[in-house]
Amino acid sequence: MDLGIKGKKALVCASSKGLGRGCAESLAEAGVNLVMNARGAEALESAAAEIRAKYGVTVETVAADVTTEEGRAQLLAVAGQVDILVNNAGGPPPGMWTDWERDDFIAALDANMLAPIALIKALVPHMIDNGWGRVVNITSVSVKAPIAVLGLSNAARAGLTGYVAGTARQIAPKGVVMNNLLPGLHATDRMVNLDTAASQATGKSFDEVRAEKAASIPAGRYGTAAEFGATCAFMCSQFAGYMVGQNILLDGGATNTTM
């Protein structure tokens, strides 16, 4: 299927691996030129080289921490104006509600709410001027079904969700479509970290933790970065113009809800 976005330019944050890498790959397959970002330069350059070689698109890289003003300035200086923005950042560490202090919440808000809002404010005006744009914010299933040990993430991502709900409806008349993509359990480094923490906390083996989690998902498995990326690419396509301010679950059916 031709997604109608060949030749567009996308900024994909945290895209050297995991779900961000999956999004970058699928957009490149659709013919989109990329600006890829991550904190680690080595992994970022390796991913960019592989995508250039495989898909023949232009790929620029910026190794920077977008949760900081300095990092965002560095990223925006290279990216310039883009047609597509994919906001993504790793979540804060797990814990218990008694563990977290004010500074922990501020760090979570900076990474998972305020940084994506800053990029939206910086890049959407150009999309409005062009009469076309796409923004996909990678959040979490936790905004629909909070996860107790991820309280910092629950709070920050729910805040971003509220912001997007109002903003998406203000920019839609200008041809700019913004939605959120909510991953459930996917086979990424992030899940390795969380499953390792669960193993240590419960005394169960890593494989036991994974098997129990997979059994709780109607699809019977973790998701893949490739299928997540394909969903993201569709949300950036010519076919998503009537999808506005939505929270799209991609969780194998794990969230038991009708809404």
GIKAZI-V456841 format. One record per pair of residues at least 24 apart in sequence whose ideal C-beta (glycine too) atoms are under 10 Angstrom apart, sorted by the first residue. I is the first residue (numbers start at 0). J is the second residue. Records with the same first field share a line. If there is no record, write none. Layout:
I: J, J
This chain:
0: 29, 232, 233, 236, 238
1: 29, 30, 236, 237, 238
2: 26, 28, 29, 30, 31, 229, 232, 233, 235, 236, 237, 238, 239
3: 29, 30, 235, 236, 237, 238, 239, 240
4: 29, 30, 31, 82, 83, 131, 133, 232, 235, 236, 237, 238, 239
5: 29, 30, 31, 32, 56
6: 30, 31, 32, 56, 82
7: 31, 32, 33, 81, 82, 83, 131, 132, 133, 235, 236
8: 32, 33, 34, 56, 57, 59, 78, 79, 80, 81, 82, 83
9: 33, 34, 35, 56, 78, 81, 82, 83, 84, 85, 133, 135, 231, 232, 235
10: 34, 35, 36, 59, 61, 65, 74, 75, 77, 78, 79, 80, 81, 82, 83, 84, 85, 86, 118, 121, 122, 134
11: 35, 36, 37, 58, 81, 83, 84, 85, 86, 87, 135, 137, 228, 231, 235
12: 36, 37, 61, 63, 65, 71, 74, 84, 85, 86, 87, 88, 114, 115, 118, 136, 137
13: 37, 38, 43, 65, 85, 86, 87, 88, 89, 110, 137
14: 42, 43, 46, 47, 50, 58, 60, 85, 87, 228
15: 39, 40, 41, 42, 43, 44, 45, 46, 47, 60, 62
16: 42, 43, 45, 46, 187, 188, 189, 224
17: 87, 89, 137, 182, 185, 186, 187, 188, 189, 190, 224, 227
18: 85, 87, 89, 137, 180, 182, 185, 187, 189, 222, 223, 224, 227, 228, 231, 249
19: 46, 85, 86, 87, 88, 89, 137, 187, 224, 227, 228, 231
20: 46, 49, 50, 87, 187, 224, 225, 227, 228
21: 182, 185, 187, 222, 223, 224, 225, 226, 227, 228, 229, 230, 231, 232
22: 83, 85, 87, 135, 137, 180, 224, 227, 228, 229, 230, 231, 232, 234, 235
23: 47, 50, 54, 56, 58, 85, 87, 224, 228, 231, 232
24: 49, 50, 53, 54, 224, 225, 228, 229, 231, 232
25: 54, 224, 225, 226, 227, 228, 229, 230, 231, 232, 233, 235
26: 50, 54, 56, 83, 85, 133, 135, 228, 229, 231, 232, 235, 236
27: 51, 53, 54, 55, 56, 57, 58, 228, 232
28: 53, 54, 56, 225, 228, 229, 232
29: 54, 56, 229, 232, 233, 235, 236
30: 54, 55, 56
31: 56, 57, 81, 82, 83, 232, 235, 236
32: 56, 57, 58, 59, 81, 82, 83
33: 57, 58, 59, 60, 78, 81, 83, 85
34: 58, 59, 60, 61, 74, 75, 77, 78, 79, 81, 83, 84
35: 59, 60, 61, 62, 78
36: 60, 61, 62, 63, 64, 65, 70, 71, 73, 74, 77, 78, 85, 87, 88, 118
37: 61, 62, 63, 64, 65, 87, 89
38: 62, 63, 64, 65, 66, 70, 88, 89
64: 88, 110, 114
65: 109, 110, 114, 115, 117, 118
66: 106, 107, 108, 109, 110, 111, 113, 114, 115, 117
67: 109, 110, 114
68: 109, 113, 114, 117
70: 114
71: 114, 117, 118, 121
72: 117, 121
74: 118, 121
75: 117, 118, 121, 122
78: 118, 121, 122
79: 122, 125
80: 121, 122, 124, 125, 126, 128, 129, 132
81: 118, 121, 122, 123, 125, 126, 132, 133, 134
82: 122, 125, 126, 129, 131, 132, 133, 175, 235
83: 122, 126, 131, 132, 133, 134, 135, 231, 232, 234, 235, 236
84: 115, 118, 119, 121, 122, 123, 126, 132, 133, 134, 135, 136, 175, 177, 235
85: 115, 118, 133, 134, 135, 136, 137, 180, 228, 231, 232, 234, 235
86: 111, 114, 115, 116, 117, 118, 119, 122, 134, 135, 136, 137, 138, 159, 163, 177, 179, 180
87: 111, 115, 135, 136, 137, 138, 180, 182, 231
88: 112, 114, 115, 136, 137, 155, 156
89: 152, 187, 188, 189, 192
90: 138, 139, 141, 146, 149, 151, 152, 153, 155, 156, 189, 192, 193
91: 149, 150, 151, 152, 153, 154, 155, 156
92: 148, 149, 151, 152, 192, 193, 196
93: 146, 147, 148, 149, 150, 151, 152, 192, 193, 196, 197, 200
94: 147, 148, 149, 150, 151, 196
95: 147, 148, 150
96: 147, 148, 150, 151
98: 148, 150, 151
99: 150, 151, 154
103: 150, 151
104: 150, 151, 154, 155
105: 155
106: 151, 155
107: 149, 150, 151, 152, 153, 154, 155, 156, 158
108: 151, 154, 155, 156, 158, 159
109: 155
110: 151, 152, 155
111: 136, 137, 138, 139, 151, 152, 153, 154, 155, 156, 157, 158, 159
112: 136, 138, 154, 155, 156, 157, 158, 159, 160, 161, 162
113: 155, 158, 159, 162
114: 155, 159
115: 155, 156, 159, 162, 163, 179
116: 158, 159, 162, 163, 166
119: 159, 162, 163, 166, 167, 170, 175, 177
120: 166
122: 175
123: 166, 169, 170, 173, 175, 177
124: 170, 173, 175
125: 175
126: 170, 173, 174, 175, 176, 177
127: 169, 170, 172, 173, 174, 175
128: 173
129: 173, 174, 175
130: 173, 174, 175
131: 173, 174, 175, 176, 237, 240
132: 170, 173, 174, 175, 176, 177, 235
133: 174, 175, 176, 177, 178, 231, 232, 234, 235, 236, 237, 239, 240, 242
134: 163, 166, 167, 170, 175, 176, 177, 178, 179, 234, 235
135: 176, 177, 178, 179, 180, 230, 231, 232, 233, 234, 235, 239, 247
136: 160, 162, 163, 167, 177, 178, 179, 180, 181, 246
137: 179, 180, 181, 182, 227, 231, 249
138: 163, 179, 180, 181, 182, 246, 247
139: 179, 180, 181, 182, 183, 250
140: 181, 182, 183, 184, 246, 248, 249, 250, 253, 254
141: 181, 182, 183, 254
142: 179, 181, 246, 248
143: 181, 183, 246, 248, 250, 254, 256, 258
144: 181, 183, 248, 250, 253, 254, 255, 256
146: 193
148: 193, 196, 197, 200
149: 193
156: 181
160: 244, 246
163: 244, 245, 246
164: 243, 244, 245, 246
165: 244
166: 244
167: 242, 243, 244, 245
168: 243, 244
169: 244
170: 243, 244
171: 240, 241, 242, 243, 244
172: 243
174: 240
175: 240, 243
176: 234, 235, 236, 239, 240, 241, 242, 243, 244, 245
177: 234, 242, 243, 244, 245
178: 231, 234, 235, 239, 242, 243, 244, 245, 246, 247
179: 234, 244, 245, 246, 247, 248
180: 227, 230, 231, 234, 245, 246, 247, 248, 249
181: 245, 246, 247, 248, 249, 250, 254
182: 222, 224, 227, 230, 247, 248, 249, 250
183: 212, 216, 218, 221, 222, 227, 248, 249, 250, 251, 252, 253, 254
184: 209, 212, 213, 215, 216, 218, 220, 221, 222, 250, 251, 253
185: 221, 222, 223, 224, 226, 227, 249, 250, 251
186: 213, 220, 221, 222, 223, 224
187: 221, 222, 223, 224, 227
190: 221, 222
194: 221
212: 253
213: 251
215: 251, 253
216: 250, 251, 252, 253, 254
217: 250, 251, 252, 253, 254, 255
218: 250, 251, 252, 253
219: 251, 252
220: 251
221: 251
222: 249, 250, 251, 253
